[in-house]
Amino acid sequence: MTIIHFRAVNYNADIKLKQFVIQRLDKLSHFYNQIIEIYVFTKVENTSDKKNKKAEIKISIPGNNVVVKKICKI
C-alpha cells in the first residue's frame, strides 16, 4: 500500500473528500507498483475570484518525482 499524505490549506477538509482522494489514488498502484509516497495539497485562496481552488499532487517514485497541478475553472 502506498503512503498518502493529505494537506488542506486555508480550510478544513471534510472526511468524505479525504476518503475520495485516498480511494482514487490507491488505484494508481494497479498501473505502477513502485510508488513510494503521494503528497496531496489542496488550497482555497481568500479572493473574490471564483478560480480560488487549487490542487497539487506529488508522486514520489524511484529516481523522480511527478507533480500534477490543477486550478478550478469555475
Summary of the structure (lengths in Angstrom):
residues: 74
radius of gyration: 13.4
end to end distance: 34.0
largest distance: 41.6
contacts: 167
relative contact order: 0.23
helix: 22%
strand: 43%
